[in-house]
Each structure stands twice: as structure tokens, then as C-alpha cells.
Amino acid sequence: MKSIIKMTGVLIVTLMLTSCVVHDYGHRPKPLPPGQAKKIYGGSAKDYAPGQVKKRHGRY
């Protein structure tokens, strides 16, 4: 009788653990504004602005 109760307990715990599923729908986080990136990482806000990419690589 005790073995049946133990097996049932193990089965219930296993089912509870497998029912915990994390869904990732692929949402991308919002990009950081240039001013906030400057505060976090240092440097100039121009370094993080998307319109300044050409200037960073020396291409015009």
C-alpha cells in the first residue's frame, strides 16, 4: 500500500513539474534610446544613434 502511495506521489510531482512550460513568442525588447545607452555604457549618444552608423565605419 505504501509503495502505491509513493508511486502516486512521484507521478503527481512529475506531472506538476512537466506542466510548467515557458512560452517565448519571440518578442524583441524595445531598443534603448541613444541617451539612455550613453548613460549605461558611456561615450557619446551619437555612438548609439541608428542614423550615425555610416559615420562609425568611415563610409559615406
A tleap script that builds the chain and sets N, CA, C and O, in Angstrom:
source leaprc.protein.ff14SB
mol = sequence {
  NMET LYS SER ILE ILE LYS MET THR GLY VAL
  LEU ILE VAL THR LEU MET LEU THR SER CYS
  VAL VAL HIE ASP TYR GLY HIE ARG PRO LYS
  PRO LEU PRO PRO GLY GLN ALA LYS LYS ILE
  TYR GLY GLY SER ALA LYS ASP TYR ALA PRO
  GLY GLN VAL LYS LYS ARG HIE GLY ARG CTYR
}
set mol.1.N position { 0.830 -1.205 0.000 }
set mol.1.CA position { 0.000 0.000 0.000 }
set mol.1.C position { 0.865 1.255 0.000 }
set mol.1.O position { 0.569 2.228 -0.693 }
set mol.2.N position { 1.958 1.219 0.802 }
set mol.2.CA position { 2.832 2.389 0.881 }
set mol.2.C position { 3.525 2.640 -0.454 }
set mol.2.O position { 3.747 3.791 -0.831 }
set mol.3.N position { 3.867 1.568 -1.172 }
set mol.3.CA position { 4.541 1.736 -2.458 }
set mol.3.C position { 3.596 2.372 -3.485 }
set mol.3.O position { 4.037 3.149 -4.332 }
set mol.4.N position { 2.308 2.046 -3.414 }
set mol.4.CA position { 1.329 2.649 -4.336 }
set mol.4.C position { 1.203 4.136 -4.050 }
set mol.4.O position { 1.110 4.938 -4.979 }
set mol.5.N position { 1.199 4.513 -2.785 }
set mol.5.CA position { 1.096 5.926 -2.403 }
set mol.5.C position { 2.348 6.677 -2.856 }
set mol.5.O position { 2.251 7.800 -3.349 }
set mol.6.N position { 3.522 6.065 -2.691 }
set mol.6.CA position { 4.769 6.692 -3.124 }
set mol.6.C position { 4.791 6.871 -4.637 }
set mol.6.O position { 5.177 7.928 -5.136 }
set mol.7.N position { 4.376 5.838 -5.364 }
set mol.7.CA position { 4.355 5.917 -6.822 }
set mol.7.C position { 3.377 6.996 -7.297 }
set mol.7.O position { 3.665 7.736 -8.238 }
set mol.8.N position { 2.229 7.074 -6.641 }
set mol.8.CA position { 1.246 8.093 -6.990 }
set mol.8.C position { 1.806 9.485 -6.701 }
set mol.8.O position { 1.613 10.409 -7.491 }
set mol.9.N position { 2.488 9.634 -5.589 }
set mol.9.CA position { 3.101 10.924 -5.250 }
set mol.9.C position { 4.152 11.330 -6.259 }
set mol.9.O position { 4.201 12.486 -6.681 }
set mol.10.N position { 4.994 10.385 -6.649 }
set mol.10.CA position { 6.025 10.673 -7.642 }
set mol.10.C position { 5.376 11.052 -8.972 }
set mol.10.O position { 5.823 11.983 -9.641 }
set mol.11.N position { 4.336 10.339 -9.349 }
set mol.11.CA position { 3.630 10.633 -10.598 }
set mol.11.C position { 3.007 12.029 -10.570 }
set mol.11.O position { 3.081 12.759 -11.559 }
set mol.12.N position { 2.406 12.398 -9.466 }
set mol.12.CA position { 1.785 13.721 -9.340 }
set mol.12.C position { 2.841 14.816 -9.410 }
set mol.12.O position { 2.652 15.813 -10.106 }
set mol.13.N position { 3.948 14.641 -8.699 }
set mol.13.CA position { 5.025 15.642 -8.723 }
set mol.13.C position { 5.599 15.753 -10.130 }
set mol.13.O position { 5.865 16.859 -10.601 }
set mol.14.N position { 5.792 14.629 -10.804 }
set mol.14.CA position { 6.312 14.646 -12.175 }
set mol.14.C position { 5.365 15.386 -13.109 }
set mol.14.O position { 5.806 16.191 -13.930 }
set mol.15.N position { 4.079 15.122 -12.993 }
set mol.15.CA position { 3.095 15.813 -13.832 }
set mol.15.C position { 3.068 17.314 -13.547 }
set mol.15.O position { 2.919 18.123 -14.462 }
set mol.16.N position { 3.213 17.677 -12.281 }
set mol.16.CA position { 3.214 19.102 -11.925 }
set mol.16.C position { 4.440 19.805 -12.498 }
set mol.16.O position { 4.342 20.943 -12.957 }
set mol.17.N position { 5.600 19.136 -12.478 }
set mol.17.CA position { 6.825 19.745 -12.997 }
set mol.17.C position { 6.805 19.849 -14.518 }
set mol.17.O position { 7.328 20.814 -15.076 }
set mol.18.N position { 6.217 18.882 -15.188 }
set mol.18.CA position { 6.190 18.925 -16.650 }
set mol.18.C position { 5.124 19.876 -17.169 }
set mol.18.O position { 5.169 20.263 -18.337 }
set mol.19.N position { 4.175 20.260 -16.342 }
set mol.19.CA position { 3.142 21.175 -16.797 }
set mol.19.C position { 3.614 22.632 -16.769 }
set mol.19.O position { 2.934 23.508 -17.301 }
set mol.20.N position { 4.756 22.896 -16.162 }
set mol.20.CA position { 5.300 24.245 -16.116 }
set mol.20.C position { 6.046 24.510 -17.417 }
set mol.20.O position { 7.184 24.069 -17.584 }
set mol.21.N position { 5.419 25.221 -18.329 }
set mol.21.CA position { 6.003 25.482 -19.639 }
set mol.21.C position { 6.137 26.983 -19.805 }
set mol.21.O position { 5.210 27.737 -19.508 }
set mol.22.N position { 7.294 27.411 -20.279 }
set mol.22.CA position { 7.523 28.825 -20.549 }
set mol.22.C position { 7.317 29.055 -22.041 }
set mol.22.O position { 7.926 28.379 -22.871 }
set mol.23.N position { 6.461 30.005 -22.377 }
set mol.23.CA position { 6.189 30.324 -23.777 }
set mol.23.C position { 6.985 31.557 -24.169 }
set mol.23.O position { 6.900 32.604 -23.528 }
set mol.24.N position { 7.757 31.409 -25.232 }
set mol.24.CA position { 8.509 32.538 -25.769 }
set mol.24.C position { 7.968 32.825 -27.157 }
set mol.24.O position { 8.139 32.024 -28.076 }
set mol.25.N position { 7.325 33.953 -27.307 }
set mol.25.CA position { 6.710 34.287 -28.577 }
set mol.25.C position { 7.624 35.119 -29.463 }
set mol.25.O position { 7.178 35.624 -30.493 }
set mol.26.N position { 8.878 35.274 -29.096 }
set mol.26.CA position { 9.836 35.961 -29.939 }
set mol.26.C position { 9.716 37.468 -29.933 }
set mol.26.O position { 10.144 38.121 -30.884 }
set mol.27.N position { 9.147 38.036 -28.888 }
set mol.27.CA position { 9.045 39.489 -28.816 }
set mol.27.C position { 10.428 40.088 -28.591 }
set mol.27.O position { 11.164 39.672 -27.697 }
set mol.28.N position { 10.759 41.057 -29.406 }
set mol.28.CA position { 12.039 41.735 -29.209 }
set mol.28.C position { 11.840 42.903 -28.260 }
set mol.28.O position { 10.842 43.618 -28.360 }
set mol.29.N position { 12.767 43.105 -27.348 }
set mol.29.CA position { 12.632 44.254 -26.456 }
set mol.29.C position { 12.804 45.553 -27.241 }
set mol.29.O position { 13.450 45.584 -28.289 }
set mol.30.N position { 12.219 46.610 -26.717 }
set mol.30.CA position { 12.345 47.907 -27.383 }
set mol.30.C position { 13.806 48.342 -27.357 }
set mol.30.O position { 14.500 48.163 -26.356 }
set mol.31.N position { 14.265 48.917 -28.470 }
set mol.31.CA position { 15.657 49.376 -28.475 }
set mol.31.C position { 15.852 50.532 -27.499 }
set mol.31.O position { 14.947 51.334 -27.270 }
set mol.32.N position { 17.030 50.594 -26.941 }
set mol.32.CA position { 17.376 51.638 -25.986 }
set mol.32.C position { 17.583 52.956 -26.718 }
set mol.32.O position { 18.279 52.982 -27.733 }
set mol.33.N position { 17.003 54.046 -26.238 }
set mol.33.CA position { 17.267 55.343 -26.862 }
set mol.33.C position { 18.749 55.696 -26.715 }
set mol.33.O position { 19.386 55.284 -25.746 }
set mol.34.N position { 19.308 56.457 -27.668 }
set mol.34.CA position { 20.737 56.783 -27.623 }
set mol.34.C position { 21.183 57.419 -26.310 }
set mol.34.O position { 22.269 57.114 -25.816 }
set mol.35.N position { 20.367 58.291 -25.743 }
set mol.35.CA position { 20.742 58.954 -24.493 }
set mol.35.C position { 20.838 57.979 -23.330 }
set mol.35.O position { 21.720 58.098 -22.480 }
set mol.36.N position { 19.915 57.002 -23.297 }
set mol.36.CA position { 19.951 56.012 -22.218 }
set mol.36.C position { 21.145 55.081 -22.376 }
set mol.36.O position { 21.777 54.707 -21.387 }
set mol.37.N position { 21.463 54.700 -23.627 }
set mol.37.CA position { 22.624 53.841 -23.865 }
set mol.37.C position { 23.900 54.562 -23.447 }
set mol.37.O position { 24.821 53.947 -22.909 }
set mol.38.N position { 23.947 55.854 -23.692 }
set mol.38.CA position { 25.121 56.657 -23.296 }
set mol.38.C position { 25.288 56.625 -21.779 }
set mol.38.O position { 26.402 56.489 -21.273 }
set mol.39.N position { 24.180 56.750 -21.063 }
set mol.39.CA position { 24.256 56.731 -19.605 }
set mol.39.C position { 24.740 55.385 -19.082 }
set mol.39.O position { 25.495 55.321 -18.112 }
set mol.40.N position { 24.303 54.314 -19.729 }
set mol.40.CA position { 24.660 52.975 -19.258 }
set mol.40.C position { 26.089 52.606 -19.646 }
set mol.40.O position { 26.876 52.156 -18.814 }
set mol.41.N position { 26.412 52.805 -20.938 }
set mol.41.CA position { 27.678 52.303 -21.455 }
set mol.41.C position { 28.761 53.362 -21.590 }
set mol.41.O position { 29.928 53.029 -21.798 }
set mol.42.N position { 28.392 54.630 -21.476 }
set mol.42.CA position { 29.369 55.706 -21.620 }
set mol.42.C position { 29.573 56.085 -23.075 }
set mol.42.O position { 29.001 55.466 -23.972 }
set mol.43.N position { 30.381 57.093 -23.303 }
set mol.43.CA position { 30.632 57.553 -24.666 }
set mol.43.C position { 29.673 58.662 -25.047 }
set mol.43.O position { 29.143 59.370 -24.191 }
set mol.44.N position { 29.462 58.800 -26.328 }
set mol.44.CA position { 28.584 59.833 -26.847 }
set mol.44.C position { 27.268 59.210 -27.291 }
set mol.44.O position { 27.239 58.048 -27.697 }
set mol.45.N position { 26.183 59.968 -27.220 }
set mol.45.CA position { 24.889 59.467 -27.677 }
set mol.45.C position { 24.922 59.209 -29.181 }
set mol.45.O position { 24.184 58.360 -29.680 }
set mol.46.N position { 25.779 59.941 -29.909 }
set mol.46.CA position { 25.902 59.723 -31.353 }
set mol.46.C position { 26.376 58.311 -31.666 }
set mol.46.O position { 26.014 57.735 -32.692 }
set mol.47.N position { 27.188 57.763 -30.771 }
set mol.47.CA position { 27.699 56.406 -30.998 }
set mol.47.C position { 26.587 55.371 -31.010 }
set mol.47.O position { 26.756 54.302 -31.596 }
set mol.48.N position { 25.459 55.658 -30.381 }
set mol.48.CA position { 24.373 54.695 -30.256 }
set mol.48.C position { 23.177 55.045 -31.127 }
set mol.48.O position { 22.214 54.279 -31.174 }
set mol.49.N position { 23.210 56.172 -31.814 }
set mol.49.CA position { 22.094 56.596 -32.655 }
set mol.49.C position { 22.118 55.823 -33.976 }
set mol.49.O position { 23.178 55.704 -34.592 }
set mol.50.N position { 20.976 55.296 -34.426 }
set mol.50.CA position { 20.962 54.500 -35.648 }
set mol.50.C position { 21.332 55.301 -36.894 }
set mol.50.O position { 21.819 54.719 -37.863 }
set mol.51.N position { 21.120 56.602 -36.902 }
set mol.51.CA position { 21.450 57.422 -38.063 }
set mol.51.C position { 22.932 57.715 -38.186 }
set mol.51.O position { 23.373 58.273 -39.191 }
set mol.52.N position { 23.702 57.348 -37.179 }
set mol.52.CA position { 25.130 57.645 -37.186 }
set mol.52.C position { 25.975 56.430 -37.558 }
set mol.52.O position { 27.198 56.466 -37.422 }
set mol.53.N position { 25.345 55.361 -38.023 }
set mol.53.CA position { 26.061 54.124 -38.322 }
set mol.53.C position { 27.107 54.341 -39.410 }
set mol.53.O position { 28.223 53.830 -39.310 }
set mol.54.N position { 26.754 55.093 -40.443 }
set mol.54.CA position { 27.703 55.328 -41.544 }
set mol.54.C position { 28.973 56.006 -41.048 }
set mol.54.O position { 30.071 55.673 -41.491 }
set mol.55.N position { 28.828 56.937 -40.148 }
set mol.55.CA position { 29.968 57.691 -39.645 }
set mol.55.C position { 30.901 56.819 -38.823 }
set mol.55.O position { 32.106 57.067 -38.780 }
set mol.56.N position { 30.357 55.802 -38.172 }
set mol.56.CA position { 31.186 54.926 -37.341 }
set mol.56.C position { 32.132 54.081 -38.170 }
set mol.56.O position { 33.246 53.787 -37.736 }
set mol.57.N position { 31.699 53.687 -39.360 }
set mol.57.CA position { 32.503 52.789 -40.179 }
set mol.57.C position { 33.325 53.514 -41.228 }
set mol.57.O position { 34.038 52.870 -41.997 }
set mol.58.N position { 33.247 54.812 -41.279 }
set mol.58.CA position { 34.039 55.577 -42.221 }
set mol.58.C position { 33.473 55.571 -43.627 }
set mol.58.O position { 34.143 56.029 -44.553 }
set mol.59.N position { 32.249 55.065 -43.823 }
set mol.59.CA position { 31.631 55.072 -45.155 }
set mol.59.C position { 30.622 56.196 -45.243 }
set mol.59.O position { 29.974 56.536 -44.254 }
set mol.60.N position { 30.486 56.775 -46.431 }
set mol.60.CA position { 29.515 57.879 -46.595 }
set mol.60.C position { 28.495 57.551 -47.635 }
set mol.60.O position { 27.606 58.359 -47.904 }
savepdb mol mol.pdb
quit
